[in-house]
């Protein structure tokens, strides 16, 4: 059995100099070099606070950064296309993706 190494690839104080989904895709070679076998990513869906939210104030679980809601299209971490690109880059390198999905934190729809 091969040992697994999972990394939580987000934190509360993430600065947006580069969107997280883009950064994930760019850093795949580094993950491989370090022996990372899985990345735990933050909630990818639209949150009540729009593109400033870390994702734990769920708004639309089906909007991964593709619809104009909450005064933005992208989430704090990027667009749906960037998210899928990051996941595909991880998968192509044999790195598993764990998506954080919070189903019980439901915000009011407005």
PyMOL commands that set and color helices and strands:
alter all, ss='L'
color gray80, all
select helices_A, chain A and resi 20-26+28-34+50-52+80-92
alter helices_A, ss='H'
color red, helices_A
select strands_A, chain A and resi 6-8+38-41+46-47+58-60+96-99
alter strands_A, ss='S'
color yellow, strands_A
deselect
rebuild
show_as cartoon
